[in-house]
Amino acid sequence: MKDKTRFSFYGVTLLVESDNPGLIDLVRHDFSYFLEQRQEANANADADVKVSYYNVRPDYEALPEMTGKLATPRNITFSDSGKFYIDYFGKALNISDREKNNFSIYTLDPALGREIVYLTVISRICELLEKRGLHRIHALGLECDQKGVLILLPSGGGKTTLAMSVLASQENRCKLISEDSPLVDLKGMLYPFPLRIGMLPESLPEKVPAAFVRNFQRRASLPKVTVNIDYFKKRICAKAVSADTLIIGVRSTMRQPQIKQVSKIQVLKYCLMNSVIGVGLYQGMEFIMQKNFRETIKFTGIIFSRLITNLKLLTRANTFVFIMSREAGSNLKTLEEFLNGHAPSKE
């Protein structure tokens, strides 16, 4: 291993090492907000999670004889002697030692390798954060004059488009908490969790310099490009803020969109779906199935913690419903007008 890079996610540390410098560049691109500042000084320090990437063909002959534990359209999971082996149908192999939080990835496919590294990091880091009381919610998170705004839109509802519009606009004072999955604690505080922003190539704004853009070839979806969050550095929230507003997006056949205040009970199920159950959030079944009985019992405690967190979130926030029209442009304009009105000028 020649290249290393380190990150700190609210005290959960990550070390990624590889014999492929390009992979290290991509990992830094994906998680740049959480890069440790003293990389060289901490190069040999222990980390809570270690991911090693090897640019070699997986050696299946060296594996123990095993039968499949779980099969998904993406991979097959095997286990033996406390280790788990995730086989991506001969193209890549991810060997995990959960007791030590070590993950070793072997592949000659750089695009697949990047995807596996990214999903491995998200799965394990977020699981450890949950044990510390920081839970994800599938939403666009914004900070408007030091107050947190969560926008829960249906799949394909335009969270990324709205996030890019907010970041590009000079007319609003909002900053990004997370384009997809802010963190919420037991007090109802929102913590920044900005990762690289993915979009279809045709949606990439022309003014974004190439130095901040990377291609992302996914296995089961159309190729995307990703934008390093550093490009928007001045528009990124830097600290936890109190949740003030919660907006639920609902599709309709109406011509004109509208946003109106509703009771907290009316939005409770959306919070449960987008955080407690985790619809829309990458959970990684191959990683969930690695839990033993004791860990499964503890996971019920995580579910309870998620529930308490969301109830606290609702007690703090004003709740609204956003009835979306058939016109994407009108929807975006209505939301921006609401956000600008929500963040009055400090004069």
ABEGO torsion letter per residue (X at the ends): XABBBBBBBGGBBBBBBBABAAAAAAAAAAAAAABBABAAAAAABBBABBBBBBBBBBBAAABBBBBBABBBAABBBBBBGGBBBBBBGGABBBBBBAAAGBBBBBBABAAAAAAAAAAAAAAAAAAAAAAAGBBBBBBBBBBBGGBBBBBBBBBGAGAAAAAAAAAABAABABBBABAABBBBBAAGBBBBBBBBBBBBAAABBAABBAAABBBBBBAABBBBBBBBAAAAAAABBABBBBBABBBBBBBBABABBBBBBBBAAAAAAAAAAAAAAGBGBBAGAAAAAABBAAAAAAAAAAAAAAAAAAAAAAAABBBBBBBBBABAAAAAAAAAAAAAAABBBBX
